[in-house]
Amino acid sequence: MNTKQTEVREPSNIPLLDGTNYSHWYLRMKIHLRSKYLIEVCEKPLAHDASTPVTNKWYKSSYKAINIITSNINKRVFREVVNNETTEKANIIWAKLNEQYTSKRAVIRGRVWMNWQRSFYNGNLQSYIDSCRKMMMELESVNIKVPNEILSLSLLGKLGGKSPLHQFIEVLTLNE
């Protein structure tokens, strides 16, 4: 009889964070952590005046959250964000991931915006809608605010592909 236990990863829909899929990863991870009642230790530090029982409970929850988070990031991301400080407090690793992947750095924001600009209707309406939703989440995750009216015009323009109508609407949206 084999008494050796192997760790079984909880079933979830959390993708492995590879640095290019932060928006999707973040939403799935946040939902998962919330379902385990662990999101608070990721978003709020331990109160300085916390009692010993509260402190012990906070650290226990923090270690669980860190385990879940680090189990769902690839080796490169792990090396970027995990160190002695981040292995103790879930709120620090959560903030570091957030800073790393949602900062207002021009490169990240530019990549997200260019992906939005390059997207076109591919003939499959459901696929197009899904793609637009994903890109709108990415725009939001890097704090690019597109007014609803401009967003609507841009989406309509993308339905036309590279037609003159599309080009005209894109020019209008950029000039708004």
Backbone as CSV, one residue per row, in Angstrom:
resi,resn,N_x,N_y,N_z,CA_x,CA_y,CA_z,C_x,C_y,C_z
1,MET,0.839,-1.184,0.000,0.000,0.000,0.000,0.882,1.244,0.000
2,ASN,0.614,2.133,-0.906,1.397,3.351,-1.033,0.803,4.409,-0.108
3,THR,1.553,4.808,0.899,1.067,5.812,1.846,1.514,7.217,1.467
4,LYS,2.290,7.305,0.430,2.771,8.618,-0.008,1.591,9.410,-0.572
5,GLN,1.421,10.610,-0.044,0.337,11.452,-0.524,0.875,12.421,-1.559
6,THR,0.085,12.645,-2.570,0.459,13.639,-3.567,-0.535,14.785,-3.483
7,GLU,-0.022,15.961,-3.698,-0.877,17.140,-3.646,-1.750,17.167,-4.889
8,VAL,-3.022,17.314,-4.685,-3.962,17.392,-5.790,-4.410,18.839,-5.898
9,ARG,-4.203,19.403,-7.052,-4.592,20.788,-7.276,-6.108,20.866,-7.389
10,GLU,-6.676,21.857,-6.734,-8.121,22.032,-6.792,-8.536,22.319,-8.227
11,PRO,-9.650,21.741,-8.664,-10.099,22.051,-10.023,-10.548,23.507,-10.092
12,SER,-10.101,24.192,-11.090,-10.514,25.579,-11.288,-10.284,25.950,-12.743
13,ASN,-10.805,27.084,-13.100,-10.634,27.582,-14.462,-9.574,28.667,-14.518
14,ILE,-8.688,28.692,-13.553,-7.662,29.729,-13.515,-6.546,29.346,-14.480
15,PRO,-6.287,30.198,-15.471,-5.174,29.890,-16.372,-3.841,30.151,-15.668
16,LEU,-2.794,29.585,-16.178,-1.455,29.849,-15.665,-1.048,31.247,-16.135
17,LEU,-0.712,32.126,-15.204,-0.287,33.482,-15.575,1.075,33.402,-16.235
18,ASP,1.141,33.886,-17.478,2.407,33.853,-18.218,2.927,35.247,-18.540
19,GLY,2.230,36.269,-18.067,2.654,37.639,-18.316,1.882,38.309,-19.436
20,THR,1.211,37.519,-20.276,0.447,38.105,-21.383,-1.054,38.023,-21.146
21,ASN,-1.472,37.300,-20.145,-2.899,37.045,-19.915,-3.369,37.534,-18.544
22,TYR,-2.784,38.617,-18.068,-3.069,39.067,-16.704,-4.545,39.389,-16.483
23,SER,-5.189,40.072,-17.417,-6.586,40.476,-17.217,-7.467,39.271,-16.932
24,HIS,-7.348,38.269,-17.781,-8.159,37.062,-17.623,-7.769,36.327,-16.339
25,TRP,-6.479,36.168,-16.122,-5.976,35.482,-14.923,-6.468,36.180,-13.657
26,TYR,-6.353,37.508,-13.629,-6.730,38.292,-12.453,-8.196,38.076,-12.084
27,LEU,-9.083,38.157,-13.077,-10.507,37.994,-12.783,-10.812,36.593,-12.267
28,ARG,-10.248,35.581,-12.904,-10.471,34.196,-12.460,-9.889,33.974,-11.058
29,MET,-8.694,34.496,-10.836,-8.043,34.318,-9.536,-8.834,35.036,-8.443
30,LYS,-9.281,36.238,-8.725,-10.033,36.996,-7.727,-11.322,36.263,-7.352
31,ILE,-12.016,35.729,-8.342,-13.243,34.972,-8.080,-12.931,33.746,-7.220
32,HIS,-11.863,33.051,-7.566,-11.481,31.845,-6.822,-11.091,32.188,-5.377
33,LEU,-10.271,33.208,-5.208,-9.859,33.603,-3.856,-11.057,34.071,-3.029
34,ARG,-11.972,34.778,-3.679,-13.171,35.233,-2.969,-13.998,34.028,-2.508
35,SER,-14.103,33.003,-3.359,-14.888,31.815,-2.988,-14.267,31.067,-1.811
36,LYS,-12.968,31.244,-1.607,-12.267,30.601,-0.492,-12.144,31.542,0.711
37,TYR,-12.768,32.729,0.609,-12.708,33.744,1.665,-11.265,34.182,1.936
38,LEU,-10.500,34.322,0.859,-9.091,34.706,0.985,-8.769,36.043,0.319
39,ILE,-9.720,36.629,-0.378,-9.413,37.846,-1.138,-9.059,39.012,-0.210
40,GLU,-9.646,39.055,0.964,-9.373,40.175,1.871,-7.906,40.235,2.278
41,VAL,-7.269,39.084,2.516,-5.851,39.108,2.896,-4.976,39.521,1.716
42,CYS,-5.512,39.415,0.500,-4.762,39.843,-0.685,-4.898,41.347,-0.914
43,GLU,-6.014,41.887,-0.524,-6.283,43.291,-0.819,-6.016,44.238,0.348
44,LYS,-5.953,43.703,1.571,-5.757,44.563,2.743,-4.653,44.004,3.624
45,PRO,-3.751,44.864,4.072,-2.709,44.380,4.993,-3.298,44.101,6.372
46,LEU,-2.550,43.379,7.143,-2.926,43.097,8.527,-2.900,44.408,9.308
47,ALA,-3.934,44.641,10.088,-3.992,45.855,10.911,-2.858,45.831,11.931
48,HIS,-2.237,46.982,12.132,-1.105,47.077,13.066,-1.499,46.721,14.495
49,ASP,-2.739,47.007,14.849,-3.190,46.757,16.219,-3.990,45.458,16.350
50,ALA,-3.820,44.536,15.409,-4.575,43.277,15.429,-4.184,42.421,16.627
51,SER,-5.172,41.776,17.194,-4.923,40.877,18.330,-4.186,39.627,17.843
52,THR,-3.654,38.870,18.767,-2.922,37.648,18.411,-3.798,36.657,17.647
53,PRO,-5.033,36.382,18.086,-5.860,35.448,17.310,-6.156,35.954,15.892
54,VAL,-6.408,37.251,15.763,-6.660,37.833,14.439,-5.402,37.734,13.581
55,THR,-4.257,38.031,14.170,-2.978,37.935,13.449,-2.732,36.510,12.982
56,ASN,-2.939,35.541,13.851,-2.731,34.137,13.479,-3.666,33.710,12.351
57,LYS,-4.923,34.116,12.443,-5.900,33.781,11.398,-5.511,34.449,10.079
58,TRP,-5.080,35.718,10.144,-4.702,36.443,8.940,-3.528,35.743,8.247
59,TYR,-2.496,35.385,8.997,-1.336,34.721,8.396,-1.706,33.353,7.821
60,LYS,-2.554,32.621,8.503,-2.992,31.318,7.988,-3.700,31.497,6.641
61,SER,-4.586,32.474,6.557,-5.280,32.763,5.299,-4.309,33.279,4.248
62,SER,-3.370,34.103,4.668,-2.376,34.655,3.747,-1.547,33.551,3.111
63,TYR,-1.102,32.594,3.909,-0.295,31.484,3.381,-1.097,30.638,2.396
64,LYS,-2.383,30.446,2.678,-3.233,29.701,1.739,-3.355,30.462,0.415
65,ALA,-3.579,31.764,0.505,-3.718,32.581,-0.701,-2.423,32.583,-1.511
66,ILE,-1.293,32.714,-0.843,0.006,32.696,-1.530,0.201,31.368,-2.247
67,ASN,-0.178,30.281,-1.613,-0.056,28.967,-2.238,-0.900,28.876,-3.505
68,ILE,-2.130,29.359,-3.436,-3.005,29.331,-4.610,-2.440,30.213,-5.713
69,ILE,-2.013,31.416,-5.367,-1.482,32.351,-6.368,-0.235,31.786,-7.029
70,THR,0.726,31.344,-6.232,1.994,30.876,-6.810,1.838,29.562,-7.566
71,SER,0.779,28.822,-7.302,0.519,27.593,-8.055,-0.057,27.883,-9.433
72,ASN,-0.436,29.131,-9.657,-1.069,29.499,-10.921,-0.297,30.572,-11.682
73,ILE,1.015,30.632,-11.465,1.882,31.523,-12.244,3.040,30.695,-12.788
74,ASN,3.532,31.083,-13.967,4.633,30.302,-14.544,5.964,30.660,-13.877
75,LYS,7.020,29.954,-14.255,8.329,30.122,-13.607,8.874,31.536,-13.757
76,ARG,8.711,32.118,-14.933,9.237,33.468,-15.162,8.535,34.483,-14.266
77,VAL,7.215,34.421,-14.218,6.450,35.336,-13.369,6.804,35.091,-11.901
78,PHE,6.951,33.835,-11.518,7.337,33.485,-10.150,8.646,34.177,-9.777
79,ARG,9.636,34.087,-10.661,10.939,34.716,-10.374,10.826,36.238,-10.285
80,GLU,9.889,36.817,-11.028,9.730,38.273,-11.014,9.093,38.787,-9.727
81,VAL,8.205,38.011,-9.130,7.421,38.558,-8.020,7.623,37.878,-6.669
82,VAL,8.233,36.721,-6.641,8.362,36.009,-5.367,9.741,36.237,-4.768
83,ASN,9.740,36.671,-3.508,10.967,36.854,-2.733,10.609,36.668,-1.259
84,ASN,11.554,36.877,-0.369,11.285,36.660,1.062,10.096,37.475,1.567
85,GLU,9.968,38.693,1.072,8.878,39.555,1.521,7.522,39.051,1.022
86,THR,7.456,38.628,-0.236,6.170,38.229,-0.810,5.724,36.837,-0.390
87,THR,6.602,36.038,0.187,6.172,34.711,0.649,5.529,34.765,2.026
88,GLU,5.542,35.908,2.655,4.955,36.054,3.989,3.569,36.688,3.970
89,LYS,3.347,37.596,3.025,2.106,38.370,3.046,1.460,38.377,1.663
90,ALA,0.241,37.839,1.601,-0.473,37.744,0.330,-0.744,39.118,-0.274
91,ASN,-0.996,40.112,0.562,-1.288,41.442,0.020,-0.078,42.027,-0.711
92,ILE,1.122,41.646,-0.311,2.318,42.174,-0.977,2.512,41.508,-2.337
93,ILE,2.353,40.196,-2.421,2.503,39.528,-3.717,1.379,39.963,-4.663
94,TRP,0.167,40.144,-4.141,-0.970,40.588,-4.943,-0.699,41.992,-5.504
95,ALA,-0.195,42.878,-4.658,0.127,44.243,-5.096,1.270,44.237,-6.108
96,LYS,2.260,43.380,-5.887,3.397,43.315,-6.802,2.965,42.808,-8.176
97,LEU,2.104,41.802,-8.212,1.569,41.316,-9.492,0.771,42.420,-10.177
98,ASN,-0.046,43.110,-9.400,-0.848,44.193,-9.947,0.036,45.295,-10.520
99,GLU,1.055,45.668,-9.776,1.984,46.705,-10.233,2.724,46.259,-11.495
100,GLN,3.148,45.017,-11.501,3.920,44.478,-12.623,3.109,44.460,-13.916
101,TYR,1.839,44.085,-13.824,1.071,43.834,-15.039,-0.027,44.829,-15.348
102,THR,-0.328,45.758,-14.474,-1.354,46.749,-14.801,-0.845,48.168,-14.663
103,SER,0.429,48.328,-14.534,0.956,49.682,-14.394,0.646,50.478,-15.653
104,LYS,0.814,51.761,-15.553,0.504,52.625,-16.686,1.683,52.758,-17.639
105,ARG,2.556,51.766,-17.588,3.707,51.818,-18.480,3.244,51.856,-19.928
106,ALA,3.890,52.684,-20.697,3.503,52.894,-22.088,3.549,51.609,-22.905
107,VAL,4.490,50.749,-22.642,4.621,49.525,-23.435,3.402,48.626,-23.260
108,ILE,2.999,48.395,-22.029,1.858,47.522,-21.769,0.581,48.149,-22.309
109,ARG,0.385,49.416,-21.998,-0.822,50.098,-22.471,-0.845,50.159,-23.993
110,GLY,0.314,50.404,-24.587,0.391,50.454,-26.045,0.055,49.121,-26.683
111,ARG,0.544,48.028,-26.096,0.251,46.697,-26.637,-1.247,46.411,-26.579
112,VAL,-1.865,46.734,-25.452,-3.303,46.497,-25.301,-4.082,47.336,-26.309
113,TRP,-3.708,48.600,-26.453,-4.405,49.475,-27.402,-4.213,49.000,-28.844
114,MET,-3.007,48.600,-29.191,-2.756,48.125,-30.562,-3.537,46.839,-30.844
115,ASN,-3.641,45.954,-29.868,-4.454,44.744,-30.053,-5.908,45.113,-30.319
116,TRP,-6.392,46.124,-29.609,-7.761,46.604,-29.827,-7.902,47.163,-31.246
117,GLN,-6.958,47.971,-31.642,-7.023,48.595,-32.963,-6.935,47.567,-34.096
118,ARG,-6.184,46.498,-33.895,-5.993,45.490,-34.947,-7.138,44.491,-35.050
119,SER,-8.048,44.506,-34.109,-9.118,43.501,-34.133,-10.185,43.865,-35.162
120,PHE,-10.692,42.833,-35.837,-11.739,43.013,-36.836,-12.730,41.870,-36.744
121,TYR,-13.901,42.098,-37.283,-14.925,41.065,-37.364,-14.435,39.981,-38.309
122,ASN,-14.488,38.732,-37.860,-13.942,37.627,-38.644,-15.008,36.775,-39.316
123,GLY,-16.244,37.243,-39.321,-17.318,36.485,-39.941,-18.134,35.673,-38.946
124,ASN,-17.628,35.484,-37.736,-18.329,34.727,-36.700,-18.718,35.712,-35.602
125,LEU,-20.006,36.026,-35.521,-20.460,37.066,-34.603,-20.167,36.727,-33.140
126,GLN,-20.415,35.485,-32.729,-20.163,35.122,-31.327,-18.683,35.230,-30.984
127,SER,-17.840,34.783,-31.887,-16.393,34.885,-31.678,-15.972,36.355,-31.579
128,TYR,-16.566,37.193,-32.421,-16.264,38.625,-32.405,-16.691,39.254,-31.076
129,ILE,-17.890,38.911,-30.611,-18.386,39.448,-29.340,-17.478,39.015,-28.191
130,ASP,-17.113,37.733,-28.164,-16.217,37.228,-27.116,-14.871,37.941,-27.148
131,SER,-14.343,38.136,-28.344,-13.055,38.814,-28.503,-13.147,40.263,-28.025
132,CYS,-14.233,40.946,-28.368,-14.418,42.338,-27.941,-14.528,42.439,-26.424
133,ARG,-15.256,41.526,-25.821,-15.376,41.541,-24.354,-14.011,41.367,-23.699
134,LYS,-13.236,40.434,-24.231,-11.900,40.192,-23.683,-11.038,41.450,-23.822
135,MET,-11.084,42.071,-24.989,-10.260,43.264,-25.200,-10.733,44.435,-24.351
136,MET,-12.038,44.558,-24.130,-12.538,45.637,-23.280,-12.082,45.433,-21.837
137,MET,-12.012,44.173,-21.378,-11.474,43.895,-20.038,-10.001,44.272,-19.976
138,GLU,-9.266,43.990,-21.050,-7.845,44.341,-21.067,-7.659,45.850,-21.051
139,LEU,-8.473,46.581,-21.828,-8.400,48.041,-21.812,-8.643,48.563,-20.395
140,GLU,-9.663,48.027,-19.753,-9.983,48.449,-18.392,-8.855,48.100,-17.423
141,SER,-8.238,46.939,-17.611,-7.200,46.502,-16.668,-5.963,47.388,-16.705
142,VAL,-5.711,48.059,-17.826,-4.560,48.966,-17.904,-5.005,50.422,-17.833
143,ASN,-6.264,50.608,-17.393,-6.814,51.934,-17.138,-6.908,52.801,-18.389
144,ILE,-7.261,52.190,-19.515,-7.551,52.960,-20.722,-9.063,53.139,-20.753
145,LYS,-9.495,54.384,-20.624,-10.922,54.680,-20.582,-11.371,55.165,-21.965
146,VAL,-12.278,54.401,-22.570,-12.821,54.761,-23.872,-14.290,55.109,-23.644
147,PRO,-14.701,56.351,-23.959,-16.109,56.717,-23.773,-17.024,55.758,-24.543
148,ASN,-18.194,55.475,-23.969,-19.118,54.500,-24.557,-19.498,54.826,-25.997
149,GLU,-19.706,56.091,-26.305,-20.090,56.466,-27.664,-18.970,56.137,-28.653
150,ILE,-17.759,56.434,-28.286,-16.618,56.128,-29.153,-16.439,54.615,-29.259
151,LEU,-16.620,53.929,-28.155,-16.519,52.475,-28.157,-17.551,51.871,-29.105
152,SER,-18.781,52.359,-29.050,-19.843,51.859,-29.933,-19.503,52.092,-31.394
153,LEU,-19.049,53.295,-31.718,-18.685,53.593,-33.106,-17.523,52.721,-33.575
154,SER,-16.573,52.528,-32.712,-15.422,51.699,-33.061,-15.849,50.256,-33.310
155,LEU,-16.710,49.730,-32.447,-17.203,48.356,-32.628,-17.969,48.217,-33.936
156,LEU,-18.814,49.185,-34.243,-19.542,49.150,-35.515,-18.580,49.219,-36.693
157,GLY,-17.576,50.056,-36.569,-16.586,50.176,-37.634,-15.825,48.887,-37.851
158,LYS,-15.540,48.179,-36.791,-14.801,46.922,-36.907,-15.636,45.843,-37.589
159,LEU,-16.958,45.954,-37.514,-17.816,44.993,-38.209,-17.617,45.075,-39.717
160,GLY,-17.194,46.237,-40.186,-16.999,46.427,-41.621,-15.641,45.988,-42.117
161,GLY,-14.792,45.486,-41.258,-13.461,45.056,-41.701,-12.621,46.241,-42.112
162,LYS,-11.936,46.128,-43.231,-11.055,47.203,-43.687,-11.718,48.037,-44.784
163,SER,-13.030,48.114,-44.749,-13.759,48.878,-45.756,-13.547,50.374,-45.534
164,PRO,-13.899,51.192,-46.530,-13.804,52.646,-46.340,-14.642,53.126,-45.148
165,LEU,-15.795,52.469,-44.913,-16.614,52.831,-43.760,-15.831,52.609,-42.469
166,HIS,-15.151,51.487,-42.377,-14.351,51.176,-41.190,-13.277,52.233,-40.993
167,GLN,-12.577,52.561,-42.055,-11.496,53.539,-41.955,-12.041,54.903,-41.538
168,PHE,-13.203,55.279,-42.075,-13.824,56.551,-41.736,-14.199,56.590,-40.249
169,ILE,-14.820,55.525,-39.756,-15.233,55.486,-38.352,-14.019,55.478,-37.434
170,GLU,-12.965,54.756,-37.809,-11.757,54.748,-36.987,-11.151,56.145,-36.895
171,VAL,-11.155,56.885,-38.004,-10.645,58.256,-37.987,-11.503,59.105,-37.054
172,LEU,-12.824,58.940,-37.127,-13.715,59.687,-36.238,-13.441,59.368,-34.774
173,THR,-13.252,58.087,-34.459,-13.038,57.715,-33.060,-11.727,58.261,-32.531
174,LEU,-10.728,58.313,-33.371,-9.441,58.832,-32.920,-9.465,60.346,-32.757
175,ASN,-10.344,61.027,-33.515,-10.425,62.484,-33.439,-11.364,62.972,-32.341
176,GLU,-12.140,62.091,-31.742,-13.096,62.485,-30.686,-12.373,62.939,-29.445
